Amino acid sequence: MAVDNKQRCEYLRMFRKYPELLRIEQLCEALGGISTKTGYKLLRERRINSLKVGREYRVTKVDLINYLMK
């Protein structure tokens, strides 16, 4: 359990420059520069939880970290 908390803190430190709600472009950049096509695929397959705001998807920083910790 302590390892999970330490890892979560490391991810929070890594992503501190990003806003709390990430646009698809920011999500892809945070994941190492993956393509937006791959980013949308992750959202479509519900591998990363997302919110739809108007016509755009947003991902919380917490959901990104949860995806990385799986």
PDB file of N, CA, C and O in Angstrom:
ATOM      1  N   MET A   1       0.818  -1.205   0.000  1.00  0.00           N
ATOM      2  CA  MET A   1       0.000   0.000   0.000  1.00  0.00           C
ATOM      3  C   MET A   1       0.860   1.266   0.000  1.00  0.00           C
ATOM      4  O   MET A   1       0.542   2.231  -0.694  1.00  0.00           O
ATOM      5  N   ALA A   2       1.945   1.264   0.774  1.00  0.00           N
ATOM      6  CA  ALA A   2       2.827   2.429   0.833  1.00  0.00           C
ATOM      7  C   ALA A   2       3.502   2.668  -0.509  1.00  0.00           C
ATOM      8  O   ALA A   2       3.745   3.812  -0.893  1.00  0.00           O
ATOM      9  N   VAL A   3       3.801   1.587  -1.218  1.00  0.00           N
ATOM     10  CA  VAL A   3       4.423   1.716  -2.539  1.00  0.00           C
ATOM     11  C   VAL A   3       3.465   2.405  -3.501  1.00  0.00           C
ATOM     12  O   VAL A   3       3.881   3.248  -4.296  1.00  0.00           O
ATOM     13  N   ASP A   4       2.176   2.050  -3.433  1.00  0.00           N
ATOM     14  CA  ASP A   4       1.174   2.685  -4.295  1.00  0.00           C
ATOM     15  C   ASP A   4       1.096   4.180  -4.028  1.00  0.00           C
ATOM     16  O   ASP A   4       1.033   4.976  -4.965  1.00  0.00           O
ATOM     17  N   ASN A   5       1.099   4.565  -2.762  1.00  0.00           N
ATOM     18  CA  ASN A   5       1.041   5.988  -2.420  1.00  0.00           C
ATOM     19  C   ASN A   5       2.283   6.721  -2.898  1.00  0.00           C
ATOM     20  O   ASN A   5       2.192   7.849  -3.382  1.00  0.00           O
ATOM     21  N   LYS A   6       3.440   6.087  -2.764  1.00  0.00           N
ATOM     22  CA  LYS A   6       4.680   6.711  -3.223  1.00  0.00           C
ATOM     23  C   LYS A   6       4.650   6.884  -4.738  1.00  0.00           C
ATOM     24  O   LYS A   6       5.043   7.926  -5.263  1.00  0.00           O
ATOM     25  N   GLN A   7       4.177   5.843  -5.436  1.00  0.00           N
ATOM     26  CA  GLN A   7       4.091   5.903  -6.899  1.00  0.00           C
ATOM     27  C   GLN A   7       3.092   6.986  -7.329  1.00  0.00           C
ATOM     28  O   GLN A   7       3.352   7.730  -8.274  1.00  0.00           O
ATOM     29  N   ARG A   8       1.959   7.071  -6.638  1.00  0.00           N
ATOM     30  CA  ARG A   8       0.958   8.094  -6.952  1.00  0.00           C
ATOM     31  C   ARG A   8       1.548   9.499  -6.771  1.00  0.00           C
ATOM     32  O   ARG A   8       1.307  10.389  -7.586  1.00  0.00           O
ATOM     33  N   CYS A   9       2.314   9.687  -5.708  1.00  0.00           N
ATOM     34  CA  CYS A   9       2.953  10.989  -5.464  1.00  0.00           C
ATOM     35  C   CYS A   9       3.953  11.325  -6.570  1.00  0.00           C
ATOM     36  O   CYS A   9       4.060  12.479  -6.986  1.00  0.00           O
ATOM     37  N   GLU A  10       4.678  10.321  -7.038  1.00  0.00           N
ATOM     38  CA  GLU A  10       5.620  10.538  -8.134  1.00  0.00           C
ATOM     39  C   GLU A  10       4.893  10.979  -9.404  1.00  0.00           C
ATOM     40  O   GLU A  10       5.336  11.899 -10.093  1.00  0.00           O
ATOM     41  N   TYR A  11       3.778  10.318  -9.708  1.00  0.00           N
ATOM     42  CA  TYR A  11       2.992  10.708 -10.881  1.00  0.00           C
ATOM     43  C   TYR A  11       2.448  12.127 -10.727  1.00  0.00           C
ATOM     44  O   TYR A  11       2.473  12.905 -11.681  1.00  0.00           O
ATOM     45  N   LEU A  12       1.961  12.467  -9.543  1.00  0.00           N
ATOM     46  CA  LEU A  12       1.458  13.823  -9.316  1.00  0.00           C
ATOM     47  C   LEU A  12       2.565  14.845  -9.542  1.00  0.00           C
ATOM     48  O   LEU A  12       2.320  15.903 -10.120  1.00  0.00           O
ATOM     49  N   ARG A  13       3.757  14.545  -9.100  1.00  0.00           N
ATOM     50  CA  ARG A  13       4.891  15.439  -9.299  1.00  0.00           C
ATOM     51  C   ARG A  13       5.225  15.548 -10.789  1.00  0.00           C
ATOM     52  O   ARG A  13       5.533  16.635 -11.277  1.00  0.00           O
ATOM     53  N   MET A  14       5.166  14.426 -11.515  1.00  0.00           N
ATOM     54  CA  MET A  14       5.467  14.436 -12.945  1.00  0.00           C
ATOM     55  C   MET A  14       4.490  15.300 -13.735  1.00  0.00           C
ATOM     56  O   MET A  14       4.875  15.975 -14.690  1.00  0.00           O
ATOM     57  N   PHE A  15       3.233  15.271 -13.329  1.00  0.00           N
ATOM     58  CA  PHE A  15       2.183  15.948 -14.090  1.00  0.00           C
ATOM     59  C   PHE A  15       1.756  17.277 -13.492  1.00  0.00           C
ATOM     60  O   PHE A  15       0.677  17.772 -13.814  1.00  0.00           O
ATOM     61  N   ARG A  16       2.570  17.866 -12.633  1.00  0.00           N
ATOM     62  CA  ARG A  16       2.157  19.108 -11.967  1.00  0.00           C
ATOM     63  C   ARG A  16       2.001  20.277 -12.930  1.00  0.00           C
ATOM     64  O   ARG A  16       1.270  21.223 -12.636  1.00  0.00           O
ATOM     65  N   LYS A  17       2.684  20.226 -14.087  1.00  0.00           N
ATOM     66  CA  LYS A  17       2.562  21.334 -15.052  1.00  0.00           C
ATOM     67  C   LYS A  17       1.246  21.292 -15.825  1.00  0.00           C
ATOM     68  O   LYS A  17       0.873  22.269 -16.475  1.00  0.00           O
ATOM     69  N   TYR A  18       0.549  20.170 -15.756  1.00  0.00           N
ATOM     70  CA  TYR A  18      -0.711  20.017 -16.485  1.00  0.00           C
ATOM     71  C   TYR A  18      -1.890  20.492 -15.634  1.00  0.00           C
ATOM     72  O   TYR A  18      -1.847  20.397 -14.408  1.00  0.00           O
ATOM     73  N   PRO A  19      -2.951  21.006 -16.285  1.00  0.00           N
ATOM     74  CA  PRO A  19      -4.147  21.403 -15.536  1.00  0.00           C
ATOM     75  C   PRO A  19      -4.884  20.176 -14.986  1.00  0.00           C
ATOM     76  O   PRO A  19      -4.577  19.046 -15.366  1.00  0.00           O
ATOM     77  N   GLU A  20      -5.839  20.395 -14.108  1.00  0.00           N
ATOM     78  CA  GLU A  20      -6.602  19.295 -13.513  1.00  0.00           C
ATOM     79  C   GLU A  20      -7.446  18.555 -14.545  1.00  0.00           C
ATOM     80  O   GLU A  20      -7.646  17.346 -14.429  1.00  0.00           O
ATOM     81  N   LEU A  21      -7.941  19.270 -15.552  1.00  0.00           N
ATOM     82  CA  LEU A  21      -8.691  18.652 -16.658  1.00  0.00           C
ATOM     83  C   LEU A  21      -7.855  18.771 -17.921  1.00  0.00           C
ATOM     84  O   LEU A  21      -7.563  19.873 -18.386  1.00  0.00           O
ATOM     85  N   LEU A  22      -7.476  17.633 -18.469  1.00  0.00           N
ATOM     86  CA  LEU A  22      -6.609  17.613 -19.639  1.00  0.00           C
ATOM     87  C   LEU A  22      -7.420  17.479 -20.925  1.00  0.00           C
ATOM     88  O   LEU A  22      -8.378  16.709 -20.990  1.00  0.00           O
ATOM     89  N   ARG A  23      -7.026  18.233 -21.938  1.00  0.00           N
ATOM     90  CA  ARG A  23      -7.570  18.039 -23.273  1.00  0.00           C
ATOM     91  C   ARG A  23      -6.876  16.833 -23.889  1.00  0.00           C
ATOM     92  O   ARG A  23      -5.872  16.362 -23.354  1.00  0.00           O
ATOM     93  N   ILE A  24      -7.387  16.331 -24.994  1.00  0.00           N
ATOM     94  CA  ILE A  24      -6.830  15.128 -25.628  1.00  0.00           C
ATOM     95  C   ILE A  24      -5.367  15.337 -26.019  1.00  0.00           C
ATOM     96  O   ILE A  24      -4.557  14.418 -25.896  1.00  0.00           O
ATOM     97  N   GLU A  25      -5.029  16.522 -26.483  1.00  0.00           N
ATOM     98  CA  GLU A  25      -3.651  16.798 -26.874  1.00  0.00           C
ATOM     99  C   GLU A  25      -2.720  16.726 -25.669  1.00  0.00           C
ATOM    100  O   GLU A  25      -1.619  16.184 -25.762  1.00  0.00           O
ATOM    101  N   GLN A  26      -3.162  17.274 -24.536  1.00  0.00           N
ATOM    102  CA  GLN A  26      -2.356  17.242 -23.320  1.00  0.00           C
ATOM    103  C   GLN A  26      -2.225  15.818 -22.787  1.00  0.00           C
ATOM    104  O   GLN A  26      -1.168  15.425 -22.292  1.00  0.00           O
ATOM    105  N   LEU A  27      -3.306  15.051 -22.894  1.00  0.00           N
ATOM    106  CA  LEU A  27      -3.273  13.647 -22.471  1.00  0.00           C
ATOM    107  C   LEU A  27      -2.231  12.882 -23.279  1.00  0.00           C
ATOM    108  O   LEU A  27      -1.426  12.138 -22.719  1.00  0.00           O
ATOM    109  N   CYS A  28      -2.250  13.067 -24.584  1.00  0.00           N
ATOM    110  CA  CYS A  28      -1.311  12.363 -25.456  1.00  0.00           C
ATOM    111  C   CYS A  28       0.130  12.769 -25.161  1.00  0.00           C
ATOM    112  O   CYS A  28       1.026  11.925 -25.167  1.00  0.00           O
ATOM    113  N   GLU A  29       0.352  14.030 -24.908  1.00  0.00           N
ATOM    114  CA  GLU A  29       1.691  14.508 -24.552  1.00  0.00           C
ATOM    115  C   GLU A  29       2.152  13.889 -23.235  1.00  0.00           C
ATOM    116  O   GLU A  29       3.300  13.463 -23.110  1.00  0.00           O
ATOM    117  N   ALA A  30       1.251  13.842 -22.255  1.00  0.00           N
ATOM    118  CA  ALA A  30       1.578  13.277 -20.944  1.00  0.00           C
ATOM    119  C   ALA A  30       1.885  11.787 -21.026  1.00  0.00           C
ATOM    120  O   ALA A  30       2.638  11.259 -20.208  1.00  0.00           O
ATOM    121  N   LEU A  31       1.307  11.118 -22.005  1.00  0.00           N
ATOM    122  CA  LEU A  31       1.541   9.685 -22.175  1.00  0.00           C
ATOM    123  C   LEU A  31       2.734   9.406 -23.086  1.00  0.00           C
ATOM    124  O   LEU A  31       2.857   8.317 -23.648  1.00  0.00           O
ATOM    125  N   GLY A  32       3.593  10.379 -23.224  1.00  0.00           N
ATOM    126  CA  GLY A  32       4.826  10.156 -23.964  1.00  0.00           C
ATOM    127  C   GLY A  32       4.770  10.521 -25.427  1.00  0.00           C
ATOM    128  O   GLY A  32       5.632  10.110 -26.204  1.00  0.00           O
ATOM    129  N   GLY A  33       3.770  11.287 -25.812  1.00  0.00           N
ATOM    130  CA  GLY A  33       3.681  11.727 -27.195  1.00  0.00           C
ATOM    131  C   GLY A  33       2.963  10.755 -28.108  1.00  0.00           C
ATOM    132  O   GLY A  33       3.278  10.667 -29.295  1.00  0.00           O
ATOM    133  N   ILE A  34       1.997  10.021 -27.564  1.00  0.00           N
ATOM    134  CA  ILE A  34       1.211   9.124 -28.418  1.00  0.00           C
ATOM    135  C   ILE A  34       0.353   9.961 -29.360  1.00  0.00           C
ATOM    136  O   ILE A  34       0.146  11.150 -29.121  1.00  0.00           O
ATOM    137  N   SER A  35      -0.137   9.356 -30.409  1.00  0.00           N
ATOM    138  CA  SER A  35      -0.966  10.093 -31.363  1.00  0.00           C
ATOM    139  C   SER A  35      -2.349  10.349 -30.769  1.00  0.00           C
ATOM    140  O   SER A  35      -2.788   9.642 -29.861  1.00  0.00           O
ATOM    141  N   THR A  36      -3.028  11.368 -31.291  1.00  0.00           N
ATOM    142  CA  THR A  36      -4.380  11.655 -30.813  1.00  0.00           C
ATOM    143  C   THR A  36      -5.320  10.512 -31.188  1.00  0.00           C
ATOM    144  O   THR A  36      -6.289  10.246 -30.477  1.00  0.00           O
ATOM    145  N   LYS A  37      -5.039   9.843 -32.291  1.00  0.00           N
ATOM    146  CA  LYS A  37      -5.853   8.688 -32.691  1.00  0.00           C
ATOM    147  C   LYS A  37      -5.789   7.611 -31.604  1.00  0.00           C
ATOM    148  O   LYS A  37      -6.815   7.035 -31.241  1.00  0.00           O
ATOM    149  N   THR A  38      -4.602   7.341 -31.091  1.00  0.00           N
ATOM    150  CA  THR A  38      -4.443   6.368 -30.016  1.00  0.00           C
ATOM    151  C   THR A  38      -5.098   6.874 -28.734  1.00  0.00           C
ATOM    152  O   THR A  38      -5.701   6.098 -27.993  1.00  0.00           O
ATOM    153  N   GLY A  39      -4.980   8.167 -28.474  1.00  0.00           N
ATOM    154  CA  GLY A  39      -5.615   8.756 -27.298  1.00  0.00           C
ATOM    155  C   GLY A  39      -7.122   8.590 -27.328  1.00  0.00           C
ATOM    156  O   GLY A  39      -7.730   8.207 -26.329  1.00  0.00           O
ATOM    157  N   TYR A  40      -7.726   8.879 -28.474  1.00  0.00           N
ATOM    158  CA  TYR A  40      -9.171   8.695 -28.611  1.00  0.00           C
ATOM    159  C   TYR A  40      -9.559   7.227 -28.477  1.00  0.00           C
ATOM    160  O   TYR A  40     -10.616   6.908 -27.932  1.00  0.00           O
ATOM    161  N   LYS A  41      -8.708   6.339 -28.971  1.00  0.00           N
ATOM    162  CA  LYS A  41      -8.986   4.901 -28.849  1.00  0.00           C
ATOM    163  C   LYS A  41      -9.022   4.481 -27.374  1.00  0.00           C
ATOM    164  O   LYS A  41      -9.891   3.706 -26.974  1.00  0.00           O
ATOM    165  N   LEU A  42      -8.092   4.983 -26.572  1.00  0.00           N
ATOM    166  CA  LEU A  42      -8.086   4.683 -25.136  1.00  0.00           C
ATOM    167  C   LEU A  42      -9.367   5.175 -24.467  1.00  0.00           C
ATOM    168  O   LEU A  42      -9.905   4.512 -23.580  1.00  0.00           O
ATOM    169  N   LEU A  43      -9.852   6.339 -24.894  1.00  0.00           N
ATOM    170  CA  LEU A  43     -11.093   6.888 -24.316  1.00  0.00           C
ATOM    171  C   LEU A  43     -12.309   6.090 -24.783  1.00  0.00           C
ATOM    172  O   LEU A  43     -13.205   5.790 -23.994  1.00  0.00           O
ATOM    173  N   ARG A  44     -12.333   5.749 -26.065  1.00  0.00           N
ATOM    174  CA  ARG A  44     -13.449   4.982 -26.622  1.00  0.00           C
ATOM    175  C   ARG A  44     -13.583   3.617 -25.967  1.00  0.00           C
ATOM    176  O   ARG A  44     -14.691   3.155 -25.693  1.00  0.00           O
ATOM    177  N   GLU A  45     -12.446   2.977 -25.720  1.00  0.00           N
ATOM    178  CA  GLU A  45     -12.443   1.654 -25.088  1.00  0.00           C
ATOM    179  C   GLU A  45     -12.613   1.735 -23.572  1.00  0.00           C
ATOM    180  O   GLU A  45     -12.591   0.718 -22.879  1.00  0.00           O
ATOM    181  N   ARG A  46     -12.782   2.950 -23.071  1.00  0.00           N
ATOM    182  CA  ARG A  46     -12.969   3.210 -21.641  1.00  0.00           C
ATOM    183  C   ARG A  46     -11.807   2.695 -20.789  1.00  0.00           C
ATOM    184  O   ARG A  46     -11.989   2.311 -19.633  1.00  0.00           O
ATOM    185  N   ARG A  47     -10.625   2.695 -21.376  1.00  0.00           N
ATOM    186  CA  ARG A  47      -9.437   2.330 -20.602  1.00  0.00           C
ATOM    187  C   ARG A  47      -9.023   3.487 -19.712  1.00  0.00           C
ATOM    188  O   ARG A  47      -8.396   3.288 -18.672  1.00  0.00           O
ATOM    189  N   ILE A  48      -9.382   4.717 -20.130  1.00  0.00           N
ATOM    190  CA  ILE A  48      -9.186   5.916 -19.321  1.00  0.00           C
ATOM    191  C   ILE A  48     -10.551   6.570 -19.178  1.00  0.00           C
ATOM    192  O   ILE A  48     -11.228   6.820 -20.176  1.00  0.00           O
ATOM    193  N   ASN A  49     -10.956   6.847 -17.956  1.00  0.00           N
ATOM    194  CA  ASN A  49     -12.231   7.535 -17.729  1.00  0.00           C
ATOM    195  C   ASN A  49     -12.139   8.956 -18.266  1.00  0.00           C
ATOM    196  O   ASN A  49     -11.100   9.607 -18.153  1.00  0.00           O
ATOM    197  N   SER A  50     -13.222   9.424 -18.845  1.00  0.00           N
ATOM    198  CA  SER A  50     -13.222  10.775 -19.403  1.00  0.00           C
ATOM    199  C   SER A  50     -14.589  11.428 -19.219  1.00  0.00           C
ATOM    200  O   SER A  50     -15.589  10.776 -18.919  1.00  0.00           O
ATOM    201  N   LEU A  51     -14.583  12.735 -19.414  1.00  0.00           N
ATOM    202  CA  LEU A  51     -15.801  13.536 -19.384  1.00  0.00           C
ATOM    203  C   LEU A  51     -15.955  14.152 -20.763  1.00  0.00           C
ATOM    204  O   LEU A  51     -14.963  14.468 -21.421  1.00  0.00           O
ATOM    205  N   LYS A  52     -17.179  14.323 -21.196  1.00  0.00           N
ATOM    206  CA  LYS A  52     -17.399  15.000 -22.472  1.00  0.00           C
ATOM    207  C   LYS A  52     -17.966  16.378 -22.152  1.00  0.00           C
ATOM    208  O   LYS A  52     -19.023  16.509 -21.535  1.00  0.00           O
ATOM    209  N   VAL A  53     -17.246  17.385 -22.582  1.00  0.00           N
ATOM    210  CA  VAL A  53     -17.650  18.773 -22.369  1.00  0.00           C
ATOM    211  C   VAL A  53     -17.919  19.360 -23.746  1.00  0.00           C
ATOM    212  O   VAL A  53     -16.997  19.668 -24.501  1.00  0.00           O
ATOM    213  N   GLY A  54     -19.209  19.508 -24.056  1.00  0.00           N
ATOM    214  CA  GLY A  54     -19.571  19.945 -25.400  1.00  0.00           C
ATOM    215  C   GLY A  54     -19.182  18.873 -26.391  1.00  0.00           C
ATOM    216  O   GLY A  54     -19.665  17.744 -26.312  1.00  0.00           O
ATOM    217  N   ARG A  55     -18.308  19.219 -27.327  1.00  0.00           N
ATOM    218  CA  ARG A  55     -17.853  18.255 -28.327  1.00  0.00           C
ATOM    219  C   ARG A  55     -16.485  17.673 -27.999  1.00  0.00           C
ATOM    220  O   ARG A  55     -15.962  16.846 -28.746  1.00  0.00           O
ATOM    221  N   GLU A  56     -15.905  18.106 -26.879  1.00  0.00           N
ATOM    222  CA  GLU A  56     -14.544  17.690 -26.546  1.00  0.00           C
ATOM    223  C   GLU A  56     -14.518  16.765 -25.339  1.00  0.00           C
ATOM    224  O   GLU A  56     -15.374  16.839 -24.457  1.00  0.00           O
ATOM    225  N   TYR A  57     -13.527  15.902 -25.321  1.00  0.00           N
ATOM    226  CA  TYR A  57     -13.305  15.029 -24.171  1.00  0.00           C
ATOM    227  C   TYR A  57     -12.304  15.676 -23.234  1.00  0.00           C
ATOM    228  O   TYR A  57     -11.371  16.345 -23.677  1.00  0.00           O
ATOM    229  N   ARG A  58     -12.496  15.479 -21.947  1.00  0.00           N
ATOM    230  CA  ARG A  58     -11.556  15.934 -20.923  1.00  0.00           C
ATOM    231  C   ARG A  58     -11.268  14.768 -19.996  1.00  0.00           C
ATOM    232  O   ARG A  58     -12.143  13.947 -19.719  1.00  0.00           O
ATOM    233  N   VAL A  59     -10.048  14.704 -19.526  1.00  0.00           N
ATOM    234  CA  VAL A  59      -9.618  13.642 -18.617  1.00  0.00           C
ATOM    235  C   VAL A  59      -9.038  14.303 -17.385  1.00  0.00           C
ATOM    236  O   VAL A  59      -8.199  15.196 -17.491  1.00  0.00           O
ATOM    237  N   THR A  60      -9.483  13.866 -16.213  1.00  0.00           N
ATOM    238  CA  THR A  60      -8.911  14.422 -14.994  1.00  0.00           C
ATOM    239  C   THR A  60      -7.523  13.835 -14.778  1.00  0.00           C
ATOM    240  O   THR A  60      -7.222  12.724 -15.216  1.00  0.00           O
ATOM    241  N   LYS A  61      -6.700  14.594 -14.104  1.00  0.00           N
ATOM    242  CA  LYS A  61      -5.353  14.135 -13.801  1.00  0.00           C
ATOM    243  C   LYS A  61      -5.407  12.856 -12.954  1.00  0.00           C
ATOM    244  O   LYS A  61      -4.566  11.969 -13.103  1.00  0.00           O
ATOM    245  N   VAL A  62      -6.397  12.771 -12.071  1.00  0.00           N
ATOM    246  CA  VAL A  62      -6.568  11.582 -11.228  1.00  0.00           C
ATOM    247  C   VAL A  62      -6.860  10.346 -12.079  1.00  0.00           C
ATOM    248  O   VAL A  62      -6.315   9.272 -11.824  1.00  0.00           O
ATOM    249  N   ASP A  63      -7.724  10.498 -13.096  1.00  0.00           N
ATOM    250  CA  ASP A  63      -8.035   9.358 -13.973  1.00  0.00           C
ATOM    251  C   ASP A  63      -6.820   8.931 -14.787  1.00  0.00           C
ATOM    252  O   ASP A  63      -6.624   7.741 -15.035  1.00  0.00           O
ATOM    253  N   LEU A  64      -6.004   9.895 -15.201  1.00  0.00           N
ATOM    254  CA  LEU A  64      -4.775   9.554 -15.916  1.00  0.00           C
ATOM    255  C   LEU A  64      -3.838   8.750 -15.012  1.00  0.00           C
ATOM    256  O   LEU A  64      -3.268   7.747 -15.442  1.00  0.00           O
ATOM    257  N   ILE A  65      -3.683   9.179 -13.787  1.00  0.00           N
ATOM    258  CA  ILE A  65      -2.807   8.482 -12.837  1.00  0.00           C
ATOM    259  C   ILE A  65      -3.363   7.102 -12.517  1.00  0.00           C
ATOM    260  O   ILE A  65      -2.602   6.140 -12.412  1.00  0.00           O
ATOM    261  N   ASN A  66      -4.686   6.990 -12.361  1.00  0.00           N
ATOM    262  CA  ASN A  66      -5.287   5.677 -12.115  1.00  0.00           C
ATOM    263  C   ASN A  66      -5.018   4.723 -13.280  1.00  0.00           C
ATOM    264  O   ASN A  66      -4.748   3.541 -13.067  1.00  0.00           O
ATOM    265  N   TYR A  67      -5.092   5.237 -14.511  1.00  0.00           N
ATOM    266  CA  TYR A  67      -4.796   4.408 -15.686  1.00  0.00           C
ATOM    267  C   TYR A  67      -3.349   3.927 -15.654  1.00  0.00           C
ATOM    268  O   TYR A  67      -3.073   2.761 -15.937  1.00  0.00           O
ATOM    269  N   LEU A  68      -2.445   4.804 -15.317  1.00  0.00           N
ATOM    270  CA  LEU A  68      -1.030   4.437 -15.291  1.00  0.00           C
ATOM    271  C   LEU A  68      -0.699   3.449 -14.179  1.00  0.00           C
ATOM    272  O   LEU A  68       0.257   2.682 -14.293  1.00  0.00           O
ATOM    273  N   MET A  69      -1.476   3.465 -13.118  1.00  0.00           N
ATOM    274  CA  MET A  69      -1.202   2.585 -11.980  1.00  0.00           C
ATOM    275  C   MET A  69      -1.809   1.204 -12.158  1.00  0.00           C
ATOM    276  O   MET A  69      -1.537   0.314 -11.353  1.00  0.00           O
ATOM    277  N   LYS A  70      -2.628   0.994 -13.194  1.00  0.00           N
ATOM    278  CA  LYS A  70      -3.223  -0.321 -13.430  1.00  0.00           C
ATOM    279  C   LYS A  70      -2.189  -1.305 -13.905  1.00  0.00           C
ATOM    280  O   LYS A  70      -2.511  -2.466 -14.154  1.00  0.00           O
TER     281      LYS A  70
END
